[in-house]
């Protein structure tokens, strides 16, 4: 049995299939973990959803910001972004099943045997893993409830950018979703920054990547995607960046957990 972890697909089905074929992936014995953003700007978001769902229990994926935005678009809460290529999903005969499955994915997933934790963007500096787990379960329960459309509507906005127990329920939901799916840089006190999305070399000196501010926590290995500008490079021990910008003309990267080897396939610039 082998465990493979893969970065943001964003509709890049051809590249996903290439990597799975290269390692002779067998869902009856192997596991595939994905960092979220299965959909959006690549050529086949519908195919990516169907491919991952077809793997059944062999595949684990967390929710990304583009996945959540698709859910909001599908329910008329937001308009599609011009660059997104999700019309095929919205018009598909199995649309309801696809969206139901996506809505019930976790924000944070943990591997029982290997002990690693995965979320789309990371874990904010203020939280221990236990706090992150509790916050994720609360939001997941809301997204899985009859109130999910209200919660999708309430998730938009950059505030609050700092976690406090006194936050209202809706503020806690918004912070949690932003931390797990949109976070990159933080202020020294852990406050989230949403203005800067480029490479670390271009970031203001007053900001630091979230993973540099987690020194006080005893974390298990952490896996994240979302930040294509990192090009899969993270120099913090035990933290693995897997988004290598496939949809932007970079590559799709797969990590073989047991060996530590990375396998990548190059991609045309779809977006």
N, C-alpha and C positions, 0 to 999 in steps of 0.2 A: 504494500500500500504506500502511495506517495501523496504528499500534500503540496499543492501548487497554489501560489497567491499571485494575483494578476491586477494590474493597474486599471485606470479608468478606460472603459470601452468606448463610450460616447458614440455608439452605433457602428463601430468598426468590426463587423462580423467576419469579414475575410481574414483579418489578422488574428482574431480569436481562434478561428478554425485552424489556421496555420500552426499556431503554437500548440494547440491541443493535439494536432496530428504529429507534430515534431516529437512530443513526449509520449506518444501512443496512449493518450489519456483514456482510461477505462473507468466509467462511472460505477461499475460494480466493485471496484477495489480502491480507486483513487478519490481524492477530494480536491475541489476547486473553491478557493476563497477569492472574492472580488471586492475591490475597494469602493464600489458604487459608481454613480453616473454611468449606468448601462446605456443611457439614451442621450440624444440631443443632436450633435452637429455632424456626425458621421453619416454615411450613406444608408445604413440599414439598422435603425434603432428597433424596428419591429422584429427583425430577424434576431437581434441580440437578446431581446426579451424572451422570445420563444425558445432560443437555443439554451439559455440558462435555465429557464423553467423546465425544459425537457430533461435536464440532468437530475432533477428531483433532489433527493437528500444529499447527493454528491456535491451539490453547489450551495455555497453560503455567500450571500451578498449583503452589504449594508447600504442604507439609503444615502444618496448624494444629493446635492442641491438641484441638479438638473432632473433627477428622478422626482423630487418633491414638486418642482415647478411643473413638470408634466402632469402630475395629479391635479394641481391647481388649475391648469389650462383645461384639462378634461372635464372639470366640473364648473367651468365658466367663471372661475374666480380671477383668473389672469388671462391676458391675451398671449398667444405664442410669441416668442422672440423671433425676430426676422431670420436669424441664422439657424434656428432649430429646424430639424427635419423630422417632425413627429406626426405629420398628417396621416401617414399609413397606420400608425397605432390608433389614432382617433377614429379612423374609418374602418378598422378591422372588424370582422365578424366576431372575433373573440375578445374584443376590446374590454368588456366588463370583467372577464376572467383575468386578463393581463393586468388591469389596473388594481383589481382586488389583491392579486398576488403581490404587486409592487408595494401597495399601501401597508401590507403586513410584514415587510422586511424590517429588520432591526436597525437602530442607529449605531449600536455598539454590539459587536459579536466577539465571543471569547472561545478559544479552542480548548476543550477539556484536556486533551492529551498533551499537546505541545505548550499550552499555557500562554500563547500570545493573545493580544487583544487587537481588534481592527475597528476603525471607524473611518469615515470618508476623509475628514480633514484633520483629525487628531483629538487630543484631550486637552482642555484648557488648563493653564498653570494653576488655577485656584483649586481644582478638584483632585482628590485622590481617585484611584480607580473605583473604589466603592461608591464615592459620591457620583462619579460619572455613570456607573452602572445603574444607580437608583434614579438618576435624572433621565437616563435613556428609557428605562422601563416605564416611567410615568408618561413620557411623551408617546411612546409606542402604544400604550394602552389607549391614549386619546385618539391617535390616528386609526386605531382599530375599532373605535366605538361608533355609535350612531351620530356622534357630534363631529365626525372627522372633517366634514366640509367647513364647519365653523373654524376648526383648528387650522386648517390649511389657509384660510383667509387671514387668520390672526398671526401667522408666522412671519409675515413680511415686515421689514423695518430693521434698522441697525441698532436700535436701543431696546433694552439695556445692553451695555457693553461690558458690564461688570456684575458678577454673581453676588447676590446677597440673599439670605434666607427671607428677608422681609419683602422680596419681590412678590407681586401678585401672581396668581396662577398663570395668567396669559403672558406676563413678562417672563416667568420662568420657562414656559414653553418656547417663547421666541428666542431667549438666550440659549437654551439647550439646542435647538435646531441650528442656530447660527454657529455655535461652538463646534458641533459635530460635523457640519456640512460646509461652512464658509470660512472658517478661521485659517489664517496664515500667520500674520505678524501680531505681536502683542506689545503693549507698553510694559515697563519694568514691574508695575504692580499687578500685571495679569490682565489689564483691560484690553479688550479686543479692538483691533484696527481693521477697518474694511476698505480703506482708501488705496492701499498699496498692494499690488498683485504681481509685481514683476520679480526679477531675480533678486537674491539677497544682496548682491553687489550694488544694486540700485536703491536699496531700502534706506530710509533715514536712520542715522546712527542712534536715534532715541528709541528705535523699535528693535525687537528681537523675534526670531521665529519661536513659535509656541514651545517647540521641543527643547530649546535652550533654557527655558524657564521652569523646567520640571525637576530640577536637581534635588529638591527636598522630598520628592516622592520616590518610593521604592517600586518602580514600575516593572511589570513583566515586559517582554518584547512588545513593541507597539508598531502596528502596520497602518499606513495611511496612503491616500492618493491625493487628488484635488489640486496639488500645486505643481503644475506642469513646468513652471519656470525653474524648479529645482533640478529638472532633468534626471530625477531618480537619485540624486546625491544628497546624503544626510550624514554628517560627520559625528553625530551623537550616538554613542554605543547603545545598541538594543533598539534603535528606532529605524524603521525601514520605509523609505519613500518609494512608491511604485508608479506614480504617474509620470510617464516619460513622453507625454504629448503626442500620442499617436495621431489624433485628429488634426493636429497642427503641423503634421509633416515630420514628426519625430519617430518614435517607435512604440510598440506595445511590448511591455516587459512582464515576464513571468518569473517568480522566485520559487525555486524548488526548496522547500523548507528544510528537508532532511540533510541536504548537501550544502545548502547556502548558495548554490549556483544560480545565476541569472541567465535567462534565455530571452532574446529580444528579436522581434521582426520589424523591419522598417515599414513605414507607412507613407503613402502620398499625402499631400496637404489637402484634406477634405474641407476644412473650414477656412 
